Amino acid sequence: MVRWLTWLRWLLVLPAAWVAWYASVLTGSGLHSLAEALCPPDQVISGMCVAPWFGYVDRAIFCTGAGLAAAFIIFSCAIVAPSQRRVVTLVTLGAGSVVALVLAVATHALPEFIAAVVSGLLTTWWLRGRTWLPP
């Protein structure tokens, strides 16, 4: 029975990463909707906010979403893994950094890439200091 639960937890690592990513997308979408709601009505053209500040807020929301995605994914994978949490954390950081780099090159999103990598590094550093993530 215990062996079965171990296999199940290993199988749930990737779905946990997907759920974590989706949670960050929903959070970013909610922040974006909030920012659009704060746009003055006279600054909305064809349903799009053209206020001078909106571009900066929009970029900050995208960077926040990228950082949240990195943190949520690394944390969820480390929590769900039944053992070798330190290795799982480092592998998740490495794979996530590669994915973020590919997306940054494809979409010219350097600030989002930096936010994701810095957030991933900080989350990994934080997790390494926890007692449940053995050296």
N, C-alpha and C positions, 0 to 999 in steps of 0.2 A: 504493500500500500504506500509506504513512504517513497519508494522508488518511482511509483506512478506519479505522485505529487511533484517530485523533482522534475520529471520529464515535462509535466504540464506547465510548471513555472518556466522552464526553458522555452517551451513553445509559445508562452505568452509574452516573451520579451519584445518581439517585433510588433505584435498588436498593441502592447503598452506604449511603444514609441509612436505608433500611428495615432492612438487616442491622445497622447500628449501633444503631438503636432496639431491635431484637430482642435484641441482646447485652446491652443495659442492662436489659431486662425479665427476661432469664434471670438476670442478676447479682442484681437485686432480689429475684427469686423465691428464689434460693439463700440470700440473706441472711435472708429471711423464714422460710424453712424452718429455718435455723440458730437463729434467735431462738425459734421454736416448740419446737425440740428442747431448748433451754436452760430452758424453762418447767418449774417443779417439777410433778410428777405430781398433787399435791393441788390445784394451781391450774388444772387443765384440767377444764373442764365442757363436756360434749357436743363434745369435740374442739377446743374453743376455749380459748386461754390467757386467764385472767382475772386474772393477776398484776398488782399495781398499777403495775409498771414497764413492762408490755408495751405499753401505749398510746403511751408516749413513744418506745420503741424502734421500734414499728411506724411512727410518723410520721417518725422519723429515717431509716428504711429507705426510705420513699416519697420523702422529700426527696433522699436520696442517689441513688435511681434516676432521679429527674427531672434532677438535676444531671449524672449520668453520661450520660443520653440526650442532653442538650444538647451536652456535650463530645464524645461519640463521633460524633454526627451532623455537627457542624461540622467536626471533624477529618477524618472520612472523606470528606465532600464536597470539602474542600480538597485532599485527597491524590489523589482520583480525577480531578478536573477537569484536563484537559490544558493549559489556559491560563486566564487571567483568574481566578487563584485568589483574589486579594484581593476581587474582586467576588463570586465564589461564596461566600466566607466571610461577607461582609456580607449578602448576600441570604439565606443560610441562617440567619444570626442573626436577621434581621428576620422572615422567615417563621416560624421556630421560636418567636420571641417572641409572634407573633400566635396561633399554634396553642396555645401555653402559656396565653395570656390567655383564649382561648375555653374551654379545658378548665378553667381555674381558676374562671371565672364559672359554668360549668355544674355543677361539682362542689364548689364552695366550698373549693378547695384553694389558699389563698393562700401558705402556706409552701412548697409544692411549686413554685408559680409563681415565687416569689422565688429558690428554689434553682436552677431551670432558667435563669432570666434571668442571674443572677449567674455561674453556671458558663459559660453561653454567652458572656458578656462577657469573662470571664477567658480562655477558650479562644481567642476572637478576638484578644484583646490579645496572648496568647502567640504565636499563629500570625503575627501581624503583625511580631513581633520576629525571626522565623526568616528566614534568607537565601533560602530557596526560595520565599518568598511576597513577590515584588517589590512595591515601592511603587507 
